[in-house]
C-alpha cells in the first residue's frame, strides 16, 4: 500500500463536496418528491407507483455489488474511482431529465416509461455515486482529515437538500408558470446541467492518495469472504438500510402532511404572524425597485409552510454538522452517531401528539430534529470509510469500493423500501389525489408516517451500533497500525 501526504487542501475538499451537491439535487428529489411526482403530476395510481419505486429501486440496488467489483479493479492514469465520476456525469444528467419528463402515453405506457427511466436512473446513480463515495476512503488515511472531508461534503449535501426541500415546489410553479408538469421538467433540467458541471469540477480537483500495491491483488471470492466476516460492515449495512427507509418515508410524506393534515388557516396565520409574508413582499419591493421582475412565490399556505419547514430543519442540520467533527474527534464516531440519532428519533416521535393547529410546535420539533440529525450526517460515510480501513487492517488487503457498494446497496434498498412505503401507505389508507379533502383514515396514516413509523426504524439503526466495534480507541489503533504498514 502506497500513500503520500495525508493532508487535503481546502480547495480539494470543496471540489470533492461539489460532487455530492450535484448528486443530491437528484437524490433528494427522488427521496422527497418521487411518489408525489408519480401520483399527483404523472397521474399514476398510488399502488402502482409503490410497485415501480420498490421494484425499480431494488433492481438498481442489486447492481451495486457488481459496480463495486468493477470499480475496485479499474486501473487508469486517473486512479480507480475518479474516472467514473467523469464518465457518468453527462449520462446521469440526461437520464434524470428523462425520469421527470411526462410524455403523453396511455396509462400502461406511462407505467412502462416511469419504470424504465427509474431503473436507468438508479443504475446510473450507482455507477456515479459508488465510486464517488469510495473516493473519500482513498483521499487520505488520516481519520481526522476524513472527518473534515465528511463535514465539507455534508454541508454541500445540506445545500442541495435546502434547494430541493425548500425551493423545489416554488421553482416548479415559477418555472412552469403554475403548470407542475412543465415546472418539474424545467427544474430538473436546471439541476441536471448544474450537476454535470459540478461533477467535472470534482474530477479535476481531487486526487487518490491511498493506492494498493500491484501485488496486493485479491479475487472476488476473497473480497466477498472478507465482507462476510466483517462484523462492523454487517452492522453498517443494516443500519444504512433503516436510516434511508426513515429518510425516504418521512421525507416523502412531508408534502402530504402539509397538504392534508395541518390546518390551512392556522398555517396561514403562522406565516403572517412570523413575518414570512412580509419578507416575500419586501423581497418583491426590493427587486422591482431595482428595475427587476418581481419574485413570484406560490400563494397557498401549505406550499409556503412546507418550504419554510424544510428550510428551518436544514439550517439546523448545518449547525449540527459544524459540531460533528469536534465531537467525533473527542468521543469517537460511533458514540456520537448513536446518541445524536437517538435524540433525533425522539424529536420525530413527538409529531404524533401535535394537533393540526399546533403549527409552532411542529416547526420547533423540526428544528430540534434537524439539529440532532445533522450531527450524525457526516459520520455515516466516515464510519464506512473506517470499515474499509478495518478490513485492510484485519486482512492485509484493501477493497474500498466493494465495502462502499454494500452501503450504497443499503441506501438504495432503504430509499426503495421507504419510497414504496410512502405510496403503499397512501394506498392502504385510501388516499385519492382527486379529492380536495382526504378521509380521516388517510390523514391518520399520514400522521403515523411522520411520527411512529420513522421513530421505530431510527431505533433499529441505533440498535445496530451495539455490533459496531470500532470505538474511539479502536480508531486510533487501526490508524496507527496502517500508517506504519503503508510506510
VEXDREN-2710 file (C-alpha; in Angstrom, 1 decimal):
% VEXDREN-2710
k/r/px/py/pz
1/UNK/0.0/0.0/0.0
2/UNK/1.5/3.3/-1.1
3/UNK/0.4/6.7/0.1
4/UNK/1.6/10.3/0.1
5/UNK/1.0/13.3/2.3
6/UNK/-2.3/12.8/4.2
7/UNK/-3.4/16.5/4.4
8/UNK/-6.1/17.6/2.0
9/UNK/-6.4/21.2/0.8
10/UNK/-9.5/23.3/1.3
11/UNK/-9.8/23.6/-2.5
12/UNK/-9.8/19.8/-2.8
13/UNK/-12.3/19.4/0.0
14/UNK/-14.7/21.9/-1.7
15/UNK/-14.2/20.3/-5.1
16/UNK/-14.9/16.9/-3.6
17/UNK/-18.0/18.2/-1.9
18/UNK/-19.5/19.6/-5.1
19/UNK/-19.9/16.1/-6.4
20/UNK/-22.3/15.3/-3.5
21/UNK/-24.2/18.6/-4.1
22/UNK/-24.6/17.5/-7.7
23/UNK/-25.8/14.0/-6.9
24/UNK/-28.1/15.2/-4.2
25/UNK/-30.0/17.6/-6.3
26/UNK/-31.4/14.5/-7.9
27/UNK/-31.2/12.1/-5.0
28/UNK/-33.1/14.5/-2.6
29/UNK/-35.7/15.0/-5.3
30/UNK/-36.2/11.2/-5.6
31/UNK/-36.4/10.8/-1.8
32/UNK/-38.8/13.7/-1.2
33/UNK/-40.9/14.1/-4.3
34/UNK/-40.8/10.9/-6.5
35/UNK/-44.1/9.5/-5.0
36/UNK/-45.7/12.9/-5.3
37/UNK/-44.5/13.3/-8.9
38/UNK/-45.8/9.9/-9.9
39/UNK/-49.2/10.2/-8.2
40/UNK/-50.1/13.9/-8.4
41/UNK/-48.2/15.0/-11.5
42/UNK/-47.9/12.0/-13.9
43/UNK/-51.2/10.6/-12.5
44/UNK/-50.0/7.0/-11.8
45/UNK/-52.2/5.2/-9.2
46/UNK/-50.5/5.1/-5.7
47/UNK/-50.4/1.3/-5.6
48/UNK/-48.7/1.2/-9.0
49/UNK/-46.3/4.0/-8.0
50/UNK/-45.3/2.0/-4.9
51/UNK/-44.5/-1.1/-7.0
52/UNK/-42.4/1.0/-9.5
53/UNK/-40.4/2.6/-6.8
54/UNK/-39.8/-0.6/-4.9
55/UNK/-39.1/-2.9/-7.8
56/UNK/-37.1/-0.5/-9.8
57/UNK/-35.1/0.6/-6.8
58/UNK/-34.3/-2.9/-5.7
59/UNK/-33.1/-3.9/-9.2
60/UNK/-30.9/-0.9/-9.2
61/UNK/-29.6/-1.7/-5.7
62/UNK/-28.6/-5.2/-6.8
63/UNK/-26.3/-3.6/-9.4
64/UNK/-24.1/-2.0/-6.6
65/UNK/-22.0/-5.1/-5.7
66/UNK/-21.1/-5.6/-9.3
67/UNK/-20.2/-1.9/-9.6
68/UNK/-18.1/-2.2/-6.5
69/UNK/-16.1/-5.1/-8.0
70/UNK/-15.7/-3.2/-11.3
71/UNK/-14.5/0.0/-9.6
72/UNK/-12.0/-1.9/-7.3
73/UNK/-10.5/-3.4/-10.4
74/UNK/-10.4/-0.2/-12.5
75/UNK/-6.9/0.9/-13.4
76/UNK/-6.3/4.2/-15.2
77/UNK/-3.9/7.0/-15.0
78/UNK/-6.6/9.0/-13.1
79/UNK/-7.0/6.3/-10.5
80/UNK/-9.7/3.8/-9.7
81/UNK/-12.7/6.0/-8.8
82/UNK/-12.2/9.5/-10.3
83/UNK/-12.7/8.3/-13.9
84/UNK/-16.2/7.0/-13.1
85/UNK/-17.3/10.5/-11.9
86/UNK/-16.1/11.8/-15.3
87/UNK/-17.6/9.0/-17.4
88/UNK/-21.1/9.1/-15.8
89/UNK/-21.6/12.9/-15.4
90/UNK/-23.4/13.5/-18.7
91/UNK/-25.5/10.3/-18.8
92/UNK/-26.6/10.9/-15.2
93/UNK/-27.9/14.4/-16.2
94/UNK/-29.7/13.2/-19.3
95/UNK/-31.4/10.3/-17.6
96/UNK/-32.5/12.5/-14.7
97/UNK/-34.3/14.8/-17.1
98/UNK/-36.0/11.8/-18.8
99/UNK/-37.1/10.4/-15.5
100/UNK/-39.0/13.6/-14.6
101/UNK/-40.5/14.1/-18.1
102/UNK/-44.2/13.4/-18.7
103/UNK/-44.7/12.1/-22.2
104/UNK/-48.4/11.7/-23.1
105/UNK/-48.6/7.9/-23.2
106/UNK/-51.5/5.6/-22.4
107/UNK/-51.9/4.6/-18.8
108/UNK/-49.9/1.4/-19.5
109/UNK/-47.3/3.4/-21.4
110/UNK/-46.9/5.8/-18.5
111/UNK/-46.2/2.9/-16.2
112/UNK/-43.6/1.4/-18.5
113/UNK/-41.9/4.7/-19.1
114/UNK/-41.7/5.5/-15.4
115/UNK/-40.4/2.0/-14.6
116/UNK/-37.7/2.0/-17.3
117/UNK/-36.5/5.6/-16.7
118/UNK/-36.4/5.0/-12.9
119/UNK/-34.3/1.8/-13.3
120/UNK/-31.9/3.6/-15.7
121/UNK/-31.6/6.5/-13.2
122/UNK/-30.8/4.4/-10.1
123/UNK/-28.2/2.3/-12.1
124/UNK/-26.5/5.4/-13.4
125/UNK/-26.6/6.9/-9.9
126/UNK/-24.8/3.8/-8.7
127/UNK/-22.1/3.9/-11.4
128/UNK/-21.5/7.6/-10.4
129/UNK/-22.1/7.7/-6.7
130/UNK/-20.4/4.4/-5.6
131/UNK/-17.0/5.5/-7.0
132/UNK/-17.6/9.0/-5.6
133/UNK/-18.3/7.6/-2.1
134/UNK/-15.3/5.2/-2.4
135/UNK/-13.1/8.1/-3.3
136/UNK/-13.5/9.5/0.2
137/UNK/-11.7/6.4/1.5
138/UNK/-8.6/7.0/-0.6
139/UNK/-8.2/10.8/-0.5
140/UNK/-6.4/10.3/2.8
141/UNK/-5.7/7.8/5.5
142/UNK/-5.8/10.4/8.3
143/UNK/-9.1/9.8/10.2
144/UNK/-9.2/13.4/11.5
145/UNK/-8.8/14.7/7.9
146/UNK/-11.5/12.2/6.9
147/UNK/-13.9/13.7/9.4
148/UNK/-13.1/17.1/8.0
149/UNK/-13.8/16.0/4.4
150/UNK/-17.1/14.5/5.6
151/UNK/-18.1/17.8/7.2
152/UNK/-17.4/19.7/4.0
153/UNK/-19.2/17.1/1.9
154/UNK/-22.3/17.2/4.0
155/UNK/-22.5/20.9/4.1
156/UNK/-22.8/20.6/0.4
157/UNK/-25.4/17.9/0.8
158/UNK/-27.4/20.3/3.1
159/UNK/-27.2/23.0/0.5
160/UNK/-28.7/20.6/-2.1
161/UNK/-31.3/19.4/0.4
162/UNK/-32.2/23.1/1.2
163/UNK/-32.7/23.8/-2.5
164/UNK/-34.8/20.7/-3.1
165/UNK/-36.9/20.5/0.0
166/UNK/-37.4/24.3/0.5
167/UNK/-37.4/25.7/-3.1
168/UNK/-38.3/22.8/-5.4
169/UNK/-42.1/23.2/-5.3
170/UNK/-41.9/27.0/-5.6
171/UNK/-39.4/26.6/-8.5
172/UNK/-41.8/24.1/-10.1
173/UNK/-44.6/26.6/-10.0
174/UNK/-42.4/29.5/-11.1
175/UNK/-40.6/27.8/-13.9
176/UNK/-43.8/26.1/-15.1
177/UNK/-46.0/29.2/-14.8
178/UNK/-48.2/27.3/-12.5
179/UNK/-48.1/24.1/-14.6
180/UNK/-46.5/21.4/-12.4
181/UNK/-45.8/19.1/-15.3
182/UNK/-43.7/21.7/-17.2
183/UNK/-42.3/23.0/-14.0
184/UNK/-40.8/19.6/-13.0
185/UNK/-39.2/19.2/-16.4
186/UNK/-37.6/22.7/-16.3
187/UNK/-36.5/22.4/-12.7
188/UNK/-34.9/19.0/-13.1
189/UNK/-33.3/20.2/-16.3
190/UNK/-31.7/23.1/-14.4
191/UNK/-30.5/20.6/-11.7
192/UNK/-29.0/18.3/-14.3
193/UNK/-27.0/21.0/-16.1
194/UNK/-25.6/22.2/-12.7
195/UNK/-24.8/18.7/-11.7
196/UNK/-22.8/17.9/-14.8
197/UNK/-20.6/21.0/-14.2
198/UNK/-20.1/20.1/-10.6
199/UNK/-19.1/16.5/-11.3
200/UNK/-16.4/17.8/-13.7
201/UNK/-15.1/20.1/-11.0
202/UNK/-14.9/17.1/-8.6
203/UNK/-13.0/15.1/-11.1
204/UNK/-10.5/17.9/-11.8
205/UNK/-9.8/18.9/-8.2
206/UNK/-9.4/15.6/-6.4
207/UNK/-6.6/13.1/-6.1
208/UNK/-6.3/9.5/-4.9
209/UNK/-3.5/9.1/-2.4
210/UNK/-4.1/5.6/-1.0
211/UNK/-3.1/3.2/-3.8
212/UNK/-2.8/-0.5/-3.2
213/UNK/0.5/-2.1/-4.3
214/UNK/0.2/-4.1/-7.5
215/UNK/1.0/-7.4/-5.7
216/UNK/-1.9/-6.8/-3.3
217/UNK/-4.5/-8.4/-5.6
218/UNK/-7.5/-10.4/-4.4
219/UNK/-10.1/-12.5/-6.1
220/UNK/-13.8/-11.6/-5.9
221/UNK/-14.3/-14.7/-3.7
222/UNK/-11.7/-13.3/-1.3
223/UNK/-13.3/-9.9/-1.3
224/UNK/-16.8/-11.4/-0.6
225/UNK/-15.3/-13.6/2.1
226/UNK/-13.8/-10.5/3.8
227/UNK/-17.2/-8.9/3.9
228/UNK/-19.0/-11.8/5.4
229/UNK/-16.6/-12.0/8.3
230/UNK/-16.5/-8.2/8.8
231/UNK/-18.9/-7.6/11.7
232/UNK/-18.8/-3.8/11.6
233/UNK/-19.6/-3.9/7.9
234/UNK/-22.7/-6.1/8.5
235/UNK/-23.8/-3.7/11.3
236/UNK/-23.3/-0.7/9.0
237/UNK/-25.2/-2.3/6.1
238/UNK/-28.3/-3.0/8.2
239/UNK/-28.0/0.5/9.8
240/UNK/-27.8/2.2/6.4
241/UNK/-30.9/0.4/5.1
242/UNK/-33.0/1.5/8.1
243/UNK/-31.7/5.1/8.1
244/UNK/-32.7/5.5/4.4
245/UNK/-36.0/3.8/5.0
246/UNK/-36.6/6.5/7.6
247/UNK/-35.4/9.4/5.5
248/UNK/-37.3/8.3/2.4
249/UNK/-40.5/7.6/4.4
250/UNK/-40.7/10.9/6.4
251/UNK/-39.2/12.9/3.5
252/UNK/-41.7/11.7/1.0
253/UNK/-44.7/12.1/3.4
254/UNK/-44.0/15.7/4.4
255/UNK/-45.7/17.2/1.4
256/UNK/-48.8/15.2/2.1
257/UNK/-48.6/16.2/5.8
258/UNK/-48.7/19.9/4.9
259/UNK/-51.3/19.4/2.2
260/UNK/-53.7/17.2/4.1
261/UNK/-53.0/17.1/7.9
262/UNK/-52.1/20.6/9.1
263/UNK/-54.9/23.2/9.3
264/UNK/-54.5/25.6/6.3
265/UNK/-55.9/28.7/8.2
266/UNK/-53.7/28.1/11.2
267/UNK/-50.7/27.7/8.9
268/UNK/-51.5/30.9/7.0
269/UNK/-51.8/32.8/10.3
270/UNK/-48.5/31.4/11.5
271/UNK/-46.8/32.6/8.3
272/UNK/-48.4/36.0/8.6
273/UNK/-47.6/36.4/12.3
274/UNK/-43.9/35.4/11.9
275/UNK/-43.4/37.8/9.1
276/UNK/-42.8/35.4/6.3
277/UNK/-45.4/37.1/4.0
278/UNK/-43.9/40.5/4.8
279/UNK/-40.5/39.1/3.9
280/UNK/-41.7/37.9/0.5
281/UNK/-43.4/41.3/-0.1
282/UNK/-40.2/43.1/0.9
283/UNK/-38.2/41.0/-1.5
284/UNK/-40.6/41.8/-4.3
285/UNK/-40.4/45.5/-3.4
286/UNK/-36.6/45.4/-3.5
287/UNK/-36.4/43.7/-6.8
288/UNK/-39.0/45.9/-8.5
289/UNK/-37.2/49.0/-7.0
290/UNK/-34.0/47.8/-8.8
291/UNK/-36.0/47.6/-12.1
292/UNK/-36.1/43.8/-12.0
293/UNK/-39.1/41.5/-12.3
294/UNK/-40.9/40.7/-9.1
295/UNK/-40.2/37.4/-7.3
296/UNK/-43.3/35.2/-7.8
297/UNK/-43.9/33.0/-4.8
298/UNK/-46.8/30.4/-4.5
299/UNK/-49.7/31.9/-2.6
300/UNK/-51.1/28.8/-0.9
301/UNK/-50.0/28.3/2.7
302/UNK/-49.2/24.6/2.5
303/UNK/-46.5/25.2/-0.2
304/UNK/-45.0/28.2/1.7
305/UNK/-45.2/26.4/5.0
306/UNK/-43.6/23.2/3.7
307/UNK/-40.7/25.2/2.2
308/UNK/-40.1/27.2/5.3
309/UNK/-40.4/24.0/7.5
310/UNK/-37.7/22.3/5.4
311/UNK/-35.5/25.4/5.3
312/UNK/-35.5/25.7/9.1
313/UNK/-34.7/22.0/9.5
314/UNK/-31.8/22.1/7.0
315/UNK/-30.3/25.2/8.6
316/UNK/-30.3/23.4/12.0
317/UNK/-28.7/20.4/10.3
318/UNK/-25.9/22.6/9.0
319/UNK/-25.4/23.8/12.6
320/UNK/-25.3/20.2/13.8
321/UNK/-22.8/19.3/11.1
322/UNK/-20.4/22.0/12.3
323/UNK/-20.3/20.3/15.7
324/UNK/-19.9/16.8/14.3
325/UNK/-16.1/16.8/13.7
326/UNK/-15.1/18.2/17.1
327/UNK/-17.5/15.8/18.9
328/UNK/-16.3/12.8/16.9
329/UNK/-12.6/13.7/17.4
330/UNK/-13.2/13.8/21.1
331/UNK/-15.6/10.9/21.7
332/UNK/-15.4/8.8/18.6
333/UNK/-17.7/8.5/15.6
334/UNK/-19.8/5.6/16.9
335/UNK/-20.8/7.0/20.2
336/UNK/-21.6/10.5/18.8
337/UNK/-23.5/9.0/15.9
338/UNK/-25.7/6.8/18.1
339/UNK/-26.5/9.5/20.6
340/UNK/-27.5/12.1/18.0
341/UNK/-29.5/9.6/16.0
342/UNK/-31.4/8.5/19.2
343/UNK/-32.2/12.1/20.1
344/UNK/-33.4/12.9/16.6
345/UNK/-35.7/9.9/16.7
346/UNK/-37.3/11.3/19.9
347/UNK/-38.0/14.5/18.0
348/UNK/-39.9/12.6/15.4
349/UNK/-41.9/10.7/17.9
350/UNK/-43.5/13.8/19.4
351/UNK/-45.0/14.7/16.0
352/UNK/-47.7/12.1/16.8
353/UNK/-49.0/14.3/19.6
354/UNK/-49.4/17.5/17.6
355/UNK/-52.9/18.7/16.6
356/UNK/-53.4/20.1/13.1
357/UNK/-53.4/23.6/14.6
358/UNK/-50.2/23.2/16.6
359/UNK/-48.1/24.9/13.9
360/UNK/-45.5/26.5/16.2
361/UNK/-44.8/23.1/18.0
362/UNK/-44.4/21.4/14.6
363/UNK/-41.8/23.9/13.5
364/UNK/-39.9/23.8/16.8
365/UNK/-39.8/19.9/16.7
366/UNK/-38.4/20.1/13.2
367/UNK/-35.7/22.5/14.3
368/UNK/-34.6/20.2/17.1
369/UNK/-34.8/17.1/14.8
370/UNK/-32.7/18.8/12.2
371/UNK/-30.0/19.8/14.8
372/UNK/-29.6/16.4/16.3
373/UNK/-29.7/14.5/13.0
374/UNK/-27.2/17.0/11.5
375/UNK/-24.6/15.8/14.0
376/UNK/-24.9/12.3/12.6
377/UNK/-24.9/13.1/8.9
378/UNK/-21.1/13.3/8.2
379/UNK/-20.3/10.4/10.5
380/UNK/-22.2/7.7/8.5
381/UNK/-19.9/7.8/5.5
382/UNK/-16.8/8.5/7.6
383/UNK/-17.6/5.3/9.6
384/UNK/-18.0/3.3/6.3
385/UNK/-14.5/4.5/5.3
386/UNK/-13.3/3.4/8.7
387/UNK/-14.8/-0.1/7.9
388/UNK/-12.7/-0.2/4.8
389/UNK/-9.6/0.5/6.9
390/UNK/-10.7/-2.1/9.4
391/UNK/-11.0/-4.7/6.6
392/UNK/-7.5/-3.8/5.4
393/UNK/-6.2/-3.9/9.0
394/UNK/-7.6/-7.4/9.5
395/UNK/-6.9/-8.9/6.1
396/UNK/-3.9/-7.0/4.7
397/UNK/-6.0/-6.4/1.6
398/UNK/-7.9/-3.2/0.7
399/UNK/-11.1/-3.4/-1.3
400/UNK/-12.6/0.0/-0.8
401/UNK/-15.4/0.1/-3.5
402/UNK/-17.0/-3.3/-2.6
403/UNK/-17.4/-2.2/1.0
404/UNK/-18.9/1.1/-0.1
405/UNK/-21.0/-0.8/-2.7
406/UNK/-22.8/-2.6/0.1
407/UNK/-23.6/0.7/1.8
408/UNK/-24.9/2.2/-1.5
409/UNK/-26.9/-1.0/-1.8
410/UNK/-28.3/-0.3/1.7
411/UNK/-29.0/3.3/0.7
412/UNK/-30.8/2.2/-2.5
413/UNK/-32.7/-0.6/-0.7
414/UNK/-33.7/1.9/2.1
415/UNK/-34.7/4.5/-0.5
416/UNK/-36.8/1.9/-2.4
417/UNK/-38.5/0.5/0.6
418/UNK/-39.2/3.9/2.1
419/UNK/-40.4/5.4/-1.1
420/UNK/-42.6/2.4/-1.7
421/UNK/-43.9/2.7/1.8
422/UNK/-45.0/6.3/1.1
423/UNK/-47.1/5.2/-1.9
424/UNK/-48.1/2.0/-0.2
425/UNK/-49.3/3.6/3.0
426/UNK/-51.2/6.2/1.0
427/UNK/-52.9/3.4/-1.0
428/UNK/-53.6/1.3/2.2
429/UNK/-55.2/4.3/3.9
430/UNK/-57.3/5.2/0.9
431/UNK/-55.5/8.3/-0.5
432/UNK/-57.2/9.7/-3.6
433/UNK/-55.4/12.5/-5.4
434/UNK/-58.6/13.7/-6.9
435/UNK/-60.2/14.6/-3.5
436/UNK/-59.7/18.1/-2.1
437/UNK/-60.2/16.7/1.4
438/UNK/-58.9/13.2/2.3
439/UNK/-60.7/10.8/4.7
440/UNK/-59.9/10.7/8.4
441/UNK/-58.2/7.3/8.0
442/UNK/-55.9/8.7/5.2
443/UNK/-55.0/11.7/7.3
444/UNK/-54.2/9.4/10.3
445/UNK/-52.0/7.2/8.1
446/UNK/-50.1/10.3/7.0
447/UNK/-49.7/11.4/10.7
448/UNK/-48.3/7.9/11.7
449/UNK/-45.8/8.0/8.8
450/UNK/-44.2/11.2/10.2
451/UNK/-44.0/10.0/13.8
452/UNK/-44.4/6.4/14.9
453/UNK/-43.1/4.6/11.9
454/UNK/-39.9/6.6/11.3
455/UNK/-39.1/6.6/15.0
456/UNK/-39.2/2.8/15.0
457/UNK/-36.9/2.5/12.0
458/UNK/-34.4/5.0/13.5
459/UNK/-34.4/3.0/16.7
460/UNK/-33.4/-0.1/14.7
461/UNK/-30.4/1.8/13.3
462/UNK/-29.3/2.8/16.8
463/UNK/-29.5/-0.8/18.0
464/UNK/-27.2/-1.9/15.1
465/UNK/-24.4/0.2/16.7
466/UNK/-24.1/-2.3/19.5
467/UNK/-22.5/-4.6/17.0
468/UNK/-20.1/-2.0/15.6
469/UNK/-16.9/-2.4/17.5
470/UNK/-14.9/0.5/16.1
471/UNK/-14.9/2.9/19.0
472/UNK/-12.5/5.8/19.6
473/UNK/-9.7/3.6/20.9
474/UNK/-10.0/1.1/18.0
475/UNK/-10.0/4.0/15.5
476/UNK/-6.6/5.2/16.9
477/UNK/-5.2/1.7/16.9
478/UNK/-6.2/1.0/13.3
479/UNK/-4.9/4.3/12.0
480/UNK/-1.5/3.9/13.7
481/UNK/-1.1/0.3/12.5
482/UNK/-2.0/1.1/8.9
483/UNK/0.2/4.2/8.9
484/UNK/3.2/2.0/9.9
485/UNK/2.4/-0.6/7.3
486/UNK/2.0/1.9/4.5
487/UNK/5.4/3.4/5.2
END
